[in-house]
Amino acid sequence: MTNTMQNGRAASGRAALGYALIPLLLALAGCAVGPDYHRPQVDMPAAYKEAAPALPTGQAGSWQQARPAESALRGQWWKIFGDPTLDALETQAQDANQSLKAAAARLGQARALVRDAKSDRYPQLDAGFGPTRERASPASQGRPDNGAATSSTLWRAQASVSYEADLFGRVASSVQAATADAQQSAALYRSVLLALQADVAQGYFQVRELDAELQIYRRTVDLRRKTVDLIRHRYDAGDVGELDLDRARADLESARAEQAGIARKRAAAEHALAVMLGKAPAEFSLPARPISRIAIDIPAGLPSSLLERRPDIAAAERAMAAANARIGVAKSAFFPSLMLTGAGGLESSALGDLFNWSSRTFLLGPLVGTALSLPIFDGGRRQANLDRARAVYKEDVADYRQTVLTAFREVEDNLASLRLLHGQTAAQDAALQAATRAAQLSQAQYREGAVSYLDVLDADRTALQQQRASARLDGDRASTVVSLIRALGGGWGQDAPRVAAE
């Protein structure tokens, strides 16, 4: 009797100790073991290299530490071109482009995963109802194998609850990682949006540039046709030989062939633009309109915060934050986990007795295993997972720094292109003016018999080459402005709402 009482007291003491440990373990909940996240430092140049020569002293646009601010309003930057057709194309692309819709769907998936991760913060409650039919073997009841056995039916209606106490921050780190992933997806969505806007603008200006070249060739073909008619009359009159007539015909057909080649490029560019608008090429047609010279420059002294708003930089930074949080998830696997479970309901052998008060039943604690589990040995699996998480974080840090460097290069490239295009355009205008004058003089001198037709051909081809070069420079200038805006993360206006996926 004494031993029984002592055993009972010992058991009660162990139970009391166990229950006393539960508040302590719960107090540990939320004690994350993962590393605190700090954005890594990157080396910054003091100023824009390519913009400095063109800016007054002290206004070279000093850089700051790149802090993602991609959610800032960018405005409808393409409206600086003052082209209603381009405005309409941008709106159509944002409404119907399939790549943008796919990016929005990926953002929706990431946001759903955040809600999934957050659900682990709350208890899980389930309910069930139904019968079970069981026949125990004679051996399980201590009888001979060929002994009698009975069958039984058990009706059960119960609710069960389970909750994982977040002792060492596994759940919190998982939520942080999922949240950072969702923020990365949002930044990637805005990156796709910005790329689409820029691609539509550049595709549009490419079509306009080809329209300008087609216009040049239409005038050239018309001029050369008139030249062939003139030489034919002179040939019929015996003033020139057949060689000049054949050369004129060859020059005319060469211009027609080149005109067809440009028309082919124009058709392909229009088809590509149609796809960006979410349309089949057969459903889209852009009326011909030659490009005009774009007289827009990015304002001097752009604030460095524009670069900070690049969505690809924000996405790379959020990837680092997610990888850092997953280090915490991997670390938490080395520490104990506490799962609190319970079930309560009604059980009876007959359905009619199921809802009697005497049929009540409950269970506190796990059905199998233990509530508190401590990992001891797993052959190095947890350490491997932790090493992998740390390596992923290092990779994301390198990717982030490379993304920032790439952003610097793209901005510098486009600043240099825009600055150097001024001088190139001025020189090209002078070359075009001289070539046009030379072509006019050669035509006049040929009619007077002062020069041969070879001189006319050479001057005419040079003038055509300079006209095409001028049209291409106008297209390059428009494309470079778009590229610089894209490199800076969008326009500098703050007056238009941001398009976002919900």
MOZI-V910033 format. One record per residue. N is the residue number from 0. RES is the residue in one small letter. OMEGA is omega in whole degrees, -180 to 180 (NA if undefined). Layout:
((N;RES;OMEGA) (N;RES;OMEGA))
This chain:
((0;m;179) (1;t;179) (2;n;-180) (3;t;179) (4;m;179) (5;q;178) (6;n;179) (7;g;179) (8;r;179) (9;a;180) (10;a;179) (11;s;179) (12;g;178) (13;r;178) (14;a;179) (15;a;178) (16;l;179) (17;g;179) (18;y;179) (19;a;180) (20;l;-176) (21;i;177) (22;p;178) (23;l;179) (24;l;178) (25;l;178) (26;a;178) (27;l;-177) (28;a;-179) (29;g;177) (30;c;-175) (31;a;178) (32;v;-179) (33;g;180) (34;p;174) (35;d;-177) (36;y;174) (37;h;180) (38;r;-178) (39;p;179) (40;q;174) (41;v;179) (42;d;-177) (43;m;171) (44;p;-177) (45;a;-176) (46;a;173) (47;y;180) (48;k;-173) (49;e;-180) (50;a;-174) (51;a;-178) (52;p;-176) (53;a;-176) (54;l;175) (55;p;-179) (56;t;178) (57;g;-180) (58;q;-177) (59;a;177) (60;g;-176) (61;s;178) (62;w;171) (63;q;173) (64;q;-177) (65;a;177) (66;r;-176) (67;p;175) (68;a;-173) (69;e;180) (70;s;178) (71;a;-179) (72;l;179) (73;r;-177) (74;g;178) (75;q;-169) (76;w;-177) (77;w;-179) (78;k;176) (79;i;179) (80;f;178) (81;g;-177) (82;d;-179) (83;p;179) (84;t;177) (85;l;178) (86;d;-179) (87;a;180) (88;l;179) (89;e;179) (90;t;179) (91;q;-179) (92;a;-179) (93;q;-179) (94;d;-168) (95;a;-177) (96;n;-175) (97;q;177) (98;s;178) (99;l;177) (100;k;177) (101;a;178) (102;a;177) (103;a;177) (104;a;176) (105;r;176) (106;l;177) (107;g;177) (108;q;-179) (109;a;179) (110;r;176) (111;a;178) (112;l;175) (113;v;179) (114;r;178) (115;d;179) (116;a;-179) (117;k;-179) (118;s;178) (119;d;177) (120;r;-172) (121;y;176) (122;p;176) (123;q;-175) (124;l;179) (125;d;177) (126;a;-179) (127;g;179) (128;f;176) (129;g;-179) (130;p;169) (131;t;180) (132;r;-174) (133;e;172) (134;r;179) (135;a;179) (136;s;177) (137;p;-178) (138;a;-179) (139;s;179) (140;q;179) (141;g;179) (142;r;176) (143;p;-177) (144;d;-180) (145;n;-179) (146;g;-179) (147;a;177) (148;a;-178) (149;t;175) (150;s;-179) (151;s;176) (152;t;-179) (153;l;176) (154;w;-177) (155;r;170) (156;a;-173) (157;q;174) (158;a;180) (159;s;-180) (160;v;178) (161;s;-178) (162;y;176) (163;e;176) (164;a;-176) (165;d;-173) (166;l;-173) (167;f;169) (168;g;179) (169;r;-179) (170;v;-179) (171;a;179) (172;s;178) (173;s;178) (174;v;178) (175;q;-180) (176;a;-180) (177;a;178) (178;t;178) (179;a;177) (180;d;179) (181;a;177) (182;q;175) (183;q;179) (184;s;177) (185;a;178) (186;a;178) (187;l;175) (188;y;180) (189;r;176) (190;s;177) (191;v;179) (192;l;180) (193;l;178) (194;a;179) (195;l;179) (196;q;-180) (197;a;-180) (198;d;178) (199;v;-180) (200;a;-179) (201;q;176) (202;g;179) (203;y;-179) (204;f;176) (205;q;178) (206;v;180) (207;r;177) (208;e;178) (209;l;174) (210;d;178) (211;a;178) (212;e;177) (213;l;178) (214;q;178) (215;i;-178) (216;y;176) (217;r;177) (218;r;-180) (219;t;179) (220;v;179) (221;d;179) (222;l;-179) (223;r;175) (224;r;178) (225;k;178) (226;t;178) (227;v;179) (228;d;179) (229;l;-178) (230;i;178) (231;r;178) (232;h;180) (233;r;178) (234;y;179) (235;d;179) (236;a;178) (237;g;-179) (238;d;-179) (239;v;180) (240;g;-179) (241;e;-179) (242;l;180) (243;d;-180) (244;l;179) (245;d;178) (246;r;179) (247;a;178) (248;r;180) (249;a;179) (250;d;178) (251;l;-178) (252;e;177) (253;s;178) (254;a;179) (255;r;180) (256;a;179) (257;e;176) (258;q;178) (259;a;178) (260;g;178) (261;i;177) (262;a;178) (263;r;177) (264;k;-180) (265;r;179) (266;a;179) (267;a;179) (268;a;178) (269;e;178) (270;h;178) (271;a;178) (272;l;178) (273;a;180) (274;v;177) (275;m;178) (276;l;-180) (277;g;-178) (278;k;170) (279;a;-180) (280;p;-180) (281;a;-177) (282;e;-173) (283;f;176) (284;s;-179) (285;l;-180) (286;p;-179) (287;a;175) (288;r;-177) (289;p;-180) (290;i;174) (291;s;-176) (292;r;179) (293;i;-178) (294;a;-178) (295;i;174) (296;d;173) (297;i;-177) (298;p;178) (299;a;177) (300;g;178) (301;l;178) (302;p;-178) (303;s;180) (304;s;178) (305;l;179) (306;l;-179) (307;e;-178) (308;r;178) (309;r;-177) (310;p;179) (311;d;175) (312;i;178) (313;a;180) (314;a;179) (315;a;180) (316;e;179) (317;r;175) (318;a;176) (319;m;-179) (320;a;179) (321;a;179) (322;a;178) (323;n;179) (324;a;-179) (325;r;170) (326;i;177) (327;g;177) (328;v;-180) (329;a;179) (330;k;-177) (331;s;180) (332;a;179) (333;f;-173) (334;f;-178) (335;p;174) (336;s;-177) (337;l;178) (338;m;179) (339;l;-178) (340;t;177) (341;g;178) (342;a;178) (343;g;180) (344;g;-175) (345;l;177) (346;e;176) (347;s;178) (348;s;180) (349;a;-178) (350;l;-179) (351;g;-179) (352;d;-171) (353;l;-174) (354;f;172) (355;n;-180) (356;w;-179) (357;s;-179) (358;s;-177) (359;r;179) (360;t;176) (361;f;178) (362;l;175) (363;l;-177) (364;g;-177) (365;p;177) (366;l;178) (367;v;178) (368;g;-177) (369;t;179) (370;a;-179) (371;l;-179) (372;s;-179) (373;l;179) (374;p;-180) (375;i;-177) (376;f;178) (377;d;179) (378;g;178) (379;g;-177) (380;r;-178) (381;r;178) (382;q;178) (383;a;178) (384;n;178) (385;l;179) (386;d;179) (387;r;180) (388;a;179) (389;r;179) (390;a;177) (391;v;179) (392;y;179) (393;k;178) (394;e;-179) (395;d;175) (396;v;179) (397;a;178) (398;d;179) (399;y;-179) (400;r;178) (401;q;178) (402;t;178) (403;v;179) (404;l;178) (405;t;178) (406;a;177) (407;f;-178) (408;r;-178) (409;e;178) (410;v;180) (411;e;179) (412;d;-176) (413;n;173) (414;l;178) (415;a;-180) (416;s;-178) (417;l;180) (418;r;-177) (419;l;178) (420;l;178) (421;h;-180) (422;g;-180) (423;q;-180) (424;t;179) (425;a;179) (426;a;-180) (427;q;177) (428;d;178) (429;a;179) (430;a;179) (431;l;179) (432;q;180) (433;a;-179) (434;a;178) (435;t;178) (436;r;179) (437;a;179) (438;a;179) (439;q;180) (440;l;-179) (441;s;177) (442;q;-180) (443;a;-180) (444;q;179) (445;y;179) (446;r;178) (447;e;179) (448;g;-177) (449;a;-180) (450;v;178) (451;s;-179) (452;y;176) (453;l;178) (454;d;178) (455;v;-180) (456;l;-178) (457;d;-180) (458;a;-179) (459;d;179) (460;r;178) (461;t;179) (462;a;178) (463;l;179) (464;q;-180) (465;q;177) (466;q;178) (467;r;179) (468;a;178) (469;s;178) (470;a;179) (471;r;177) (472;l;177) (473;d;176) (474;g;179) (475;d;-179) (476;r;179) (477;a;-180) (478;s;-179) (479;t;176) (480;v;178) (481;v;-179) (482;s;179) (483;l;177) (484;i;178) (485;r;180) (486;a;179) (487;l;176) (488;g;180) (489;g;-180) (490;g;-177) (491;w;-180) (492;g;180) (493;q;-170) (494;d;-177) (495;a;-178) (496;p;178) (497;r;175) (498;v;-176) (499;a;176) (500;a;178) (501;e;NA))
